Amino acid sequence: MIVSFLQILQESVIKLLPGAARDTATLPPTAVGALVATVVVKGIIGIGCIRIKTTQVQALAQGEPGRSTSTQSLANSFLSRLQD
C-alpha cells in the first residue's frame, strides 16, 4: 500500500517538474456534460439545504470527510424537510 502511494507520488512529482512530457486526455462531450450536470445539481441542492440546520444535512451540504456526500441522500433529506 505504501509502495503504491510512493510510486504515484513519484510519477506526480516528475510530471509537475518543468520540461516533463505532459499527456492530456480528451473528454467526450457526454462526459463533460455529466460532470457539469453533477456540479449544477449538487450546487442547487446545497443552496436549498443551507437553511436546514440539522447536523446530517449540514454535513452532506458541506461534504465533511468521513460522511456520505451522495446527492441522492442529500436530496432525500431536503425533500423530507419540505414535506414536514
N, C-alpha and C positions, 0 to 999 in steps of 0.2 A: 504494500500500500504506500509506504513512504517512498520506495524506489520509483514507483509510477508518478507520484507527485513531483519528485525531483527531476524526472525526465521531462515532464510537461513544463515545469518551471524553467529548465534549461532551454527548451525549444522556444518558449515565450520570450525569454531574455534575448536569445540570438536573433529572433525575428524583429525585436524592437530596436536593436542596435542599428546605427546608420550604415548604409551600404548592404544591408541584408536583402535577400530576394523576398519580395512581397507578392504572395499569391492572393488574389481576391476572388471570392465566389460571386457568381451572378445569380441572383434570386429571380425566379419567375414571378410575373405579376400576381399570380394567385397567392404565393407565399407572402409577398409584401402586403397584399390586401388582408390576409388573415392576421398578420402582425398588427396592422393599423386598426383593424376591427377589434382586436383584443384590447388594445390600449384605449380605444374610444369607449368600449363597453365598460371596462373596469373604471375608467375615469368618471363616467356617468353614474355608475353605482356608488363609487366612492363619494362623489359630491352629494348624492342623495342620502348617504348614510352619515354625513357629518353631524347632523343634529340628533342622531340616536346615540345616547350616552352609555349604553351597556358596554362592558369591557370586551365581550366577544365580538361585537360589531365593530368597535373601535380597533381591535387587533386586526380584524380582517381588512378594514379600510386602510390601515397604516402598513400592513404587511410585516408585522413583527416576526423576527426569526423564531422558528420552532412552532409557529402557528400555521394553520391552514390558510392559504390565500386563494382558495378556489373561488372563482367568480360565481359559480352556482350556489355555494353555501352563503356567500355574501348577498346574493340576490334573494335567496330564501329568507334570510334574516330580515332584509329590508321589506320584503312583501308581507311577512308575518307581522311586522310592526305596523304596516299600513292597514292591515285588517283589524287590528285592536282598537 
